[in-house]
Amino acid sequence: MSRRSVMQWPELFVGLTPGQRHSVVRHLAQTCPAGSEPTRAEVDATVQYVVGEITPSEYARRCPSTRPAPVPAGSPR
């Protein structure tokens, strides 16, 4: 599921460290119900949160149907 997101929207992952990319992929895999795919907006919001571009409250506003925000990994891109 989440690896498919990387292939579908590779531009969202440009500049991420390996740790940041892993955090995004892991979070998407854990929060999407079996058989469903995250939207581009959900992937983008997850990336932005992991790199510190948006706050936890902004992440929750953008992705109300997901579980709690992922833990940021590494430095900003």
C-alpha positions in Angstrom: 0.0 0.0 0.0 2.4 2.7 1.1 5.1 1.7 -1.3 2.6 2.2 -4.0 2.1 5.7 -2.8 5.8 6.4 -3.2 5.6 5.1 -6.8 2.4 7.0 -7.5 3.6 10.4 -6.2 7.4 10.3 -6.1 7.6 14.1 -6.1 6.2 14.1 -2.6 9.2 12.1 -1.3 11.9 14.2 -3.0 14.4 15.5 -0.4 13.3 13.2 2.4 16.0 11.5 4.5 15.7 7.7 4.6 14.3 8.0 8.2 11.7 10.5 7.1 10.7 8.4 4.2 10.4 5.3 6.5 8.3 7.3 9.0 5.9 8.4 6.2 5.6 4.9 4.7 5.2 3.2 8.1 2.5 5.6 9.2 0.5 5.3 5.9 0.7 1.5 6.2 -0.6 1.6 9.8 -3.4 4.0 9.3 -5.0 2.9 6.0 -7.5 0.1 6.3 -6.7 -3.1 4.5 -7.5 -2.7 0.8 -7.7 1.1 0.8 -5.2 3.6 -0.5 -4.3 7.0 1.0 -5.2 10.0 -1.1 -2.6 12.3 -2.5 -3.6 14.9 0.1 -3.1 12.5 3.0 0.3 11.5 1.7 1.3 15.1 1.3 0.0 16.1 4.7 1.9 13.2 6.3 5.1 14.2 4.5 4.7 17.8 5.6 4.1 16.8 9.2 7.1 14.4 9.3 9.5 17.1 8.0 8.1 19.8 10.4 6.3 22.0 7.9 2.9 21.6 9.6 1.8 21.3 13.3 0.0 18.3 14.8 -3.2 20.2 14.8 -2.9 21.2 11.2 -2.2 17.5 10.3 -5.3 16.5 12.3 -7.4 19.1 10.4 -6.2 17.9 7.0 -6.5 14.2 7.8 -9.4 13.8 10.2 -10.0 10.1 9.3 -6.5 9.0 10.1 -5.0 7.9 13.4 -2.7 10.2 15.5 0.0 12.0 13.6 3.3 10.2 13.0 6.4 11.1 15.0 8.7 13.5 13.0 11.9 11.9 11.9 15.2 13.7 11.2 15.6 17.3 10.0 13.5 19.3 7.7 13.9 18.6 4.0 
